[in-house]
Amino acid sequence: APEFAETQLATAMLSVQRGEFRSAAIACADALEIAPTMPEAHQCLGSIQLEAGRVREGRERLELSLELDPTLNLSHLALARFAALSGEPERYQRHLDALTVAFQAPVVAISTSKVRWSLYLDDHDAAHRALLERAPLDSMPARLMVKLCGFALGAAPVETGVEAYRALRDLSSNARFASAMLQGSVEMLASGGEPELAIEALLASANRTLIDIEWLGHCKLLDSLRGDPRFAQTKERVARRANDIWRR
């Protein structure tokens, strides 16, 4: 029933999985028109905004979602990542501490994210500590991403990293998740000294649902790729896709 905020939120979440971000943003706005204090709708829309060029609005909306529901860990995840990407270690640590309290035992998705975020902040010691966290490897993507992180940190041979990337690339999953896994692959391959494979992964992500223009613009781990013409072309393509979300 479209008159219910929950229906609009469900529509938005399904649209995100499919990579239909304009539809997702519209559905979130409709949900908030019905229920202005719905934290999950603020989280969903804020996460899209944070990636797709509306940084101030996205951050404010995600912070609001946490005021409405302090247990909304997806908001902490998005804000921790963006703080690390922006070089704001204190803000990053605040959200990371909240996640540590929420998840008493290590969770592989957070552990591998901490590897990446620590590298954003040039904190290699923290990246190695995150890699050593004994999180249950409860899925194939989790096992592969741990291998890829190990390769990037010099804890696994090149062959292991390349095999893990190719297996991640070929996994069948929803479009949003597949694109996100490829983003992680780009970072780890670039960090591990495999720029050609990193560009391949970047193009594959862009061919799916990539809208993260902020990541393309500011992630230090991508610096070795910026001189490649294909990087600039991909950035322009992603910017157009992100801008299309907000067209009137």
Solvent accessible surface area in square Angstrom, and as a share of the most:
residue,aa,sasa,rsa
1,A,65,0.50
2,P,97,0.61
3,E,110,0.49
4,F,114,0.47
5,A,6,0.05
6,E,114,0.51
7,T,44,0.26
8,Q,26,0.12
9,L,18,0.09
10,A,60,0.46
11,T,63,0.37
12,A,0,0.00
13,M,104,0.46
14,L,81,0.40
15,S,7,0.04
16,V,25,0.15
17,Q,82,0.36
18,R,139,0.51
19,G,19,0.18
20,E,80,0.36
21,F,7,0.03
22,R,65,0.24
23,S,54,0.35
24,A,0,0.00
25,A,8,0.06
26,I,87,0.44
27,A,5,0.04
28,C,0,0.00
29,A,51,0.40
30,D,60,0.31
31,A,0,0.00
32,L,20,0.10
33,E,145,0.65
34,I,79,0.40
35,A,31,0.24
36,P,89,0.56
37,T,93,0.54
38,M,24,0.11
39,P,23,0.15
40,E,66,0.30
41,A,0,0.00
42,H,11,0.05
43,Q,25,0.11
44,C,11,0.07
45,L,12,0.06
46,G,0,0.00
47,S,20,0.13
48,I,3,0.02
49,Q,6,0.03
50,L,9,0.05
51,E,25,0.11
52,A,2,0.01
53,G,45,0.43
54,R,79,0.29
55,V,42,0.24
56,R,162,0.59
57,E,63,0.28
58,G,0,0.00
59,R,38,0.14
60,E,97,0.43
61,R,59,0.22
62,L,0,0.00
63,E,41,0.19
64,L,68,0.34
65,S,0,0.00
66,L,17,0.09
67,E,135,0.61
68,L,67,0.33
69,D,34,0.18
70,P,97,0.61
71,T,103,0.60
72,L,23,0.11
73,N,39,0.20
74,L,105,0.52
75,S,0,0.00
76,H,21,0.09
77,L,47,0.23
78,A,22,0.17
79,L,0,0.00
80,A,0,0.00
81,R,44,0.16
82,F,16,0.07
83,A,0,0.00
84,A,1,0.01
85,L,14,0.07
86,S,52,0.33
87,G,41,0.40
88,E,51,0.23
89,P,77,0.49
90,E,152,0.68
91,R,78,0.28
92,Y,14,0.05
93,Q,84,0.37
94,R,124,0.45
95,H,0,0.00
96,L,18,0.09
97,D,70,0.36
98,A,31,0.24
99,L,2,0.01
100,T,84,0.49
101,V,109,0.63
102,A,49,0.38
103,F,73,0.30
104,Q,159,0.71
105,A,68,0.52
106,P,55,0.35
107,V,55,0.31
108,V,13,0.07
109,A,64,0.50
110,I,19,0.10
111,S,6,0.04
112,T,11,0.07
113,S,20,0.13
114,K,37,0.16
115,V,0,0.00
116,R,29,0.11
117,W,8,0.03
118,S,6,0.04
119,L,7,0.03
120,Y,4,0.01
121,L,42,0.21
122,D,91,0.47
123,D,60,0.31
124,H,104,0.46
125,D,102,0.53
126,A,21,0.16
127,A,0,0.00
128,H,74,0.33
129,R,150,0.55
130,A,3,0.02
131,L,32,0.16
132,L,115,0.57
133,E,56,0.25
134,R,190,0.69
135,A,13,0.10
136,P,89,0.56
137,L,78,0.39
138,D,114,0.59
139,S,44,0.29
140,M,92,0.41
141,P,28,0.17
142,A,10,0.08
143,R,92,0.33
144,L,13,0.06
145,M,8,0.04
146,V,39,0.23
147,K,100,0.42
148,L,0,0.00
149,C,0,0.00
150,G,6,0.05
151,F,10,0.04
152,A,16,0.12
153,L,21,0.10
154,G,68,0.65
155,A,69,0.54
156,A,25,0.19
157,P,82,0.52
158,V,71,0.41
159,E,111,0.50
160,T,36,0.21
161,G,0,0.00
162,V,19,0.11
163,E,120,0.54
164,A,2,0.01
165,Y,0,0.00
166,R,113,0.41
167,A,40,0.31
168,L,8,0.04
169,R,70,0.25
170,D,97,0.50
171,L,55,0.28
172,S,114,0.73
173,S,58,0.37
174,N,63,0.33
175,A,33,0.26
176,R,55,0.20
177,F,74,0.31
178,A,12,0.09
179,S,3,0.02
180,A,35,0.27
181,M,35,0.15
182,L,3,0.01
183,Q,13,0.06
184,G,0,0.00
185,S,0,0.00
186,V,0,0.00
187,E,0,0.00
188,M,0,0.00
189,L,0,0.00
190,A,12,0.10
191,S,46,0.30
192,G,26,0.25
193,G,52,0.50
194,E,46,0.21
195,P,68,0.43
196,E,105,0.47
197,L,22,0.11
198,A,0,0.00
199,I,3,0.01
200,E,64,0.29
201,A,0,0.00
202,L,0,0.00
203,L,59,0.29
204,A,16,0.13
205,S,0,0.00
206,A,0,0.00
207,N,97,0.50
208,R,91,0.33
209,T,8,0.05
210,L,3,0.01
211,I,0,0.00
212,D,1,0.01
213,I,28,0.14
214,E,26,0.12
215,W,0,0.00
216,L,0,0.00
217,G,28,0.26
218,H,109,0.49
219,C,1,0.00
220,K,108,0.46
221,L,25,0.13
222,L,0,0.00
223,D,82,0.42
224,S,80,0.52
225,L,2,0.01
226,R,76,0.28
227,G,76,0.73
228,D,33,0.17
229,P,93,0.58
230,R,82,0.30
231,F,6,0.03
232,A,48,0.37
233,Q,113,0.50
234,T,4,0.02
235,K,74,0.31
236,E,105,0.47
237,R,89,0.33
238,V,0,0.00
239,A,29,0.22
240,R,152,0.55
241,R,64,0.23
242,A,1,0.01
243,N,100,0.51
244,D,60,0.31
245,I,9,0.05
246,W,46,0.16
247,R,131,0.48
248,R,262,0.96
